Amino acid sequence: MSIPRYVGQPDWYTSFNPQTLAATGTTLRWGVVATGNIAKTVTADLALLEDATLQAVSSRSADSAVAFAEQFGFHTSYYDGGPDGLGAPGYVQLVADPDIDVVYIATPHASHYDIAKAALEAGKHVLCEKALTITAAETRSLIALARAKKLFLMEAVWARFVPGFQRALEIITSGEIGDIKWVRADLGFPAPEDDTARIWAPADGGGALLDISVYPLLWAWACLGRPDAVSATGELTALGVDSQNTLTLTYDSGAQAQLISYLTSHGPRTATISGSKGYIETVGSVNNPKGLRICVGWENERNETFDYPGSGYTYQLREVTRCIQDGLSESTTMALDDSLAIMELFDEARRQMGISYPNDSRTDL
């Protein structure tokens, strides 16, 4: 069985559980924009790579920037206003730093476009957290800019690179479970009941769709490709963002997928890939499965488990590093055209659910 090109294994994979820490070329100097939880987790894994230098970090707050730099050993920190209080925003100062090769962006979704654009215009390569932008129009504009400048750009969907996902692709491609007929996946958690939190804020691109739906979607897209139709339903908050949603994907082949994302409750956080000969179930959170349960027929069952360095982000970071070292402007595993296609699907899902963001009305693209 064939699977869509973009979810194939990265060139540096020698097996589904490679060593990802050893240097593969010239050391890259990294700048990190933001100092929140995801920035901390990814930076800790970035520090494990032998060919990565933590060059600079930026934050809106001087205290946060300095503390983050001290915690992880960055050479420089930037913050809004600068030491004299008269300077540019911290990220503008960071992207202007000549000692930075690549910028990792971990701010709320709505700011991704402006920061990534500034970094690309300053000649920096970019790894940007998902969702890459708020709208397909923003994504299309960033892709055009990166390609025009021949700079690397990638959406940070780390789940595409972790061993559990890559191993599942190996099994699917082998034909062991036959032709894929349906996929079911879910992900979520009870988010803080705080209307001021960025996860609920329309101005930040809040809601389950842009924050976590890419992970359940990943499994369906990997196994079945881009759907021929999507139906989206959701429960909206008083502020107009989705607290939970269900995406139903249909294909002309007859295959189907049901994907559920939620910010209101606990759930199994698993994926099931059902084929004509058997099925795969993930063990552990669907965005980073620590194991797979493989069943062929009714009785032939086995379990596979995975171990890896850090929190699992090293695989994504190795791909970025390898691509830049090899002079590539994008990853074939996390291709820019796929980021755009998924954002187009999210635009349509938002239209069906009645979700709008301030970025929808921007006219500067």
Buried (B, 14 or more C-beta within 10 A) or exposed (E): BEBBEBBBBBBBBEEBBBEBBEEBEEBBBBBBBBBBEBBBBBBBBBBBBEBBBBBBBBBBBBEBBBBBBEEBEBBBBBBBBBEEEEBBBBBBBBBBBEEBBBBBBBBBBBBBBBBBBBBBEBEBBBBBBBBBBBBBBBBBBBBEBBEEBEBBBBBBBBBBBBBBBBBBBBBBBEEBBBBBBBBBBBBBBEBEEEEEEBBBBBEBBBBBBBBBBBBBBBBBBBBBBBBEEBBBEBBBBEEBBBBBBBBBBBBEEEBBBBBBBBBBEEBBBBBBBBBEEBBBBBBBBBBBBBBBBBBBEEEEEEEBEBEBBBBBBBBBBBBBBBBBBEEBBBBBBBBBEBBBBBBBBBBBBBEBBEBEBEBEEBEEB
